[in-house]
Amino acid sequence: MNGDRKQLGIIGFGQFGQFMARHLAPHFDVLVCDAGNCSADAAAIGVRWAEFDEVASSDVVVFAVPLSALEAVVKAAAALLKPGTLCLDVCSVKIEPFRIMLKHLPESVEIVGTHPLFGPQSGHEGIQGMRVAICRVRGSRFESVSKFLSDKLKLRVFEKSPEEHDREMAHVQALTHFVARALDELHVDESELATVSYEELMRAARLVSEDSWELFKTIQQGNPFAESKRRDFVEKLIEIEGRMAAAARTSKS
């Protein structure tokens, strides 16, 4: 470690893990690991590639893996964590990570749930002023995490319970990504006659097109409130289409 700087371990070094490492490296001695060998990517960012055991023994440990892998990773790390370790997740949903971490992590560690509401695409020009949701899970360091995010990373911090978070994300994120992915997969063309609203829809589609299918599944299937939002939306589209068909029949009669 460098002086009194804390050691922060990131377990999971995909797109978001790498993006996060770049922003945390000025504040911590960052160690990273992944199921695959990403040592060259770590060196390019300027953080240290290490074995899982060493990363899990850091002062702060961030689980940056997909929700589908979170339980296995948390269980594997549990016996390696030092008493007093601060553990965080960065999943796009919060109820299920909350359950997993409370179930498997030892009582001797502290836990805070986080969801950065941005990523490598939306934050490629900087993250200052962007939003992050954080959830109290266990321990006394929630306020210090909140202060670091707001004072050091210059983020807008919003405290939510896991249920409050997932309920809001069902329409803020799950429904938005559902619509944007559909537009992307329709391969709707750019147009020189584009209106402002059309450009905004295309921007959303472009952002979602760069997200992994694994992330999309987490947003849709990991959120217990997302399915009803999607169903309501699809039913509303069918209703509107029916009204349009009825109006067309009336105009011809």
N, C-alpha and C positions, 0 to 999 in steps of 0.2 A: 504493500500500500504506500501511497505517497503522502507522507506527513500524517495529518489527522483526518484525511479524506476517507470516507467509508468505502468499503468494497461492495459493489452492487453486481449481482449475478442475474443474467437474463437467460432463462431456459426457453429455447425456441428462437431460432435466428432466421426466420422467414422475412418476408417483405416488411412486416410491421416491427419485428424484433430489430432488424437492421436500422430502420427509420428511428426507432426509439433510442437505440444505442448512440446514434449521432448526436441526439439532443441531450442525452444524459452524460456523455463522456466528459464534458467540461466540469461536471459537478461531482463525479464519482470515479473511482478506479473500476472500470467496467470489465467484467468477465462474461463470456458468452459460450453457449454450447447448443448443439442441435443433434437430431438423430443422424443427419448427414454431415459430411465434413465441409464446413463453410469457413475454414481457417483463412483462406485467401480473402474472402469478403470481410472478415474481422480485421485482418491486417490493413486492408484498404481504408477502413473506417478509422483505424487507430485504437481498437480495443483488443483485449487479449482473448484468444481462443483457449479454452481449458476443458478438462474432463468434467463430466456431470457432477461427480462427487465434490470437486473443488468449487464449482459454481454454486451448488446447493449449500455450501458452508459459508457463503458470503453474509455480510451484515444485513443486506437487503436482498431479497430474492423476488424476481418478477417472473411469473408464469405467463409466457407469451406464446402459448400453443393453442391450436384450435380446441373448441369445446369438446369435440369428440375424443381428444387425446388428454384432456385436462385431468381426469380422475386417475389414469394410470401414471401420469407424470407426478402428480401431487403425492400419490402413495409411494412412489419410488424415492421422492425427495424427503418425505416425512422424517425418516430415521437419521438423515444427514444434517438436518437443520440445527443450528446452535440455539440454546435458550436465549430468548430476547430478539431473535431474528424478526424482521418486519417482512411479511409476505404480501404480495399484491398480485392480482390478476388484471388482464386488460381485455377480457372478453366483451363482446358486444351485447351480451345478455348478463343478467346478474343473479337471478334466483337460483339457477342451477350451479354456477360457480360458488355461490354462498353456501349451498348445501354440501358440495364436495369438499370445500376447504375446512368447514367446521367439522365434518365427519372424520377427515383423515389427518389433519395437521395437529401436532401435539399442543396441549394447553400452554406450553412454555413459549409459544411464538405468538406474535401479534399479526393481525390480518386486516387489510383494507382492500375493498373492491374498487376498481377504477374502470372507467370506459372513456377513453379519449374519443371525442366525437369528430375525429379527423384522421387522416392517414397519409401515406406517401403521396397520393394523388392530390388531395385537397390541401395538404400542407407542404407542397414542394417549394413554395416561395417563402415559407416561414410559418410558424405556429402561433406567434404572438396574437392574443385576442381570441383565439379559438376556444371552444368549450370542452370541458371534461366533467363527467359525472363521477362522484365518488360516494361510496357506501361504507358506513360504519359496520364492521363485522366483529372484531375482538381486539381489545387492548386500548392503550391510552395515546397512541401516536397519530390518531386521525387528524387532529389539528395541525401537527407538524407536517404531515403529508399535504394537507390543504394549503398551508402557508408556502411550502416549497413550490407547489404547482402554480400558485398565483404570483409569488414574489420572484422566483428564479426563472420559471419558464414563461411567465406572463400570460398564463391561461385564465380563462373565466371558469371558475369552479362552482359547481352546483351539487349540493348534498341531496341525495335521494336514498330512500330505502330500496332494497332490491325489487320489491313489488311495484313501488312508484316508478322506478326506472323502467321496468319491463312493460308496464302499462303504457307509459308515454312513448317508448320506443316502438311499440306495436304500430303506431301510425306515423311517428316522426321518421323512423328508419325502415321498419319492415315493409310498410305499404309503399313508401317512396322507392325502395330498392326493387320491389315487385313490379311496379309500373315502369321504372327505368330499365330494368332488365328486359321486360317485354318489348319496349321500344328498341333497345339495342339488338335484340334477336330478330326483330322485323327488318333490320337493316334499312331504316328510314334514311333517305338521302339528305345531305345538306342542300340548301337552296339559296340562291342570291336574292330571292324574294322573301326570305325568312322574316317573320315578325319577332318581336322581343320574346313573346311567350314561347314561340317555336324554338328559338335559340336557347332558352332556359331548359326546355325539355331535352334538347340535344346535348346540352352540357351535362345534365343529370345522367343521360344514357352513356355518355363517354366516361364519366367517372366510374359508374358501376361496371362498365366493360372491363376495367382494369382490376377489379376485385376478383379474388379466386371464387370458384364454385363452393369451396369449403366454407368461406366466410358467408356467402349467400345462404347456405344451408343453416349455419349457426343462427343468423339473423332471423330466418323464417321458422325453423324447426325448434330452435333452442328457446324461443320466446313463447310461453304458454298462451299469450294473448294475441299472437300474430295471425293465427289461422282464422279467427272470427273477423278480423279486419280485412283479410284477403277475401273471405267469403262475401262479406257485405259489399265490398268493392265490385266483385264480379257480378253479384246479383243486381247491383245498381246499373252496371253497364248493360246487362240483359234487359232491365226495365226500360232504360233510355232507348235502346235499340227497338224495343217493342213499341214505344210511343212514337218513334220516328216512322216505323212501318205503318202504324195506324194512321198517322198524319198523312202519309203518302197515299194511302188507300182513300182517305177522305177527300183529298185534293183531286183525285181522279174521278170521283163519283159525281 
